[in-house]
């Protein structure tokens, strides 16, 4: 069974600080997606990374796909209260099935 | 353009009853996937429909079923409801099969509470 482990599960930091959340697996994925979910809403796609070693930037968010395509990280620079939410990674694995991690719940304190 | 629309937003049902949830995907999206989200298990894949055919299925009992119509709208049905079926049910549409490199567009979900 392919699994995606996200860490940390919870993170509460002050506005302006930097942070990194991780998404790890022992399995190889053909691509990996990151989503953010706010309370009462469905997840919203932030980025898809496809190539091992790929780095994508979305304003203050930097996403990296591991060289072996087994892991990924999301780095947020100068976090803002609007970054608060549940961050989910999802890997496209065998048989094109998409596996979601359980998420990192991020809270930015003003 | 309109997003993914799920109805109803909230539902309270009694154990043993059945329920039908509806999802209208983004216009032009032919793939619709359903997920169950709970605090303990996260997002669990239920099934995916593409052009009216079930293409993939998760590890849920037969009480969970779905279908897709010719206009790509989808419904999922849960029969003989159990307390453990209480969850947020999310529908996601994508341009390609199983999202792959396109990613999903999710609806806001249906919050089902079984009492």
Interface residues (C-beta under 8 A of the other chain):
Chain A: X30 X31 X33 X35 X40 X41 X42 X43 X44 X45 X48 X50 X88 X90 X92 X95 X96 X97 X98 X99 X100 X101 X102 X103
Chain B: X4 X33 X35 X41 X42 X43 X45 X56 X90 X92 X97 X98 X99 X100 X101 X102 X103 X104 X105 X106 X107 X108 X109
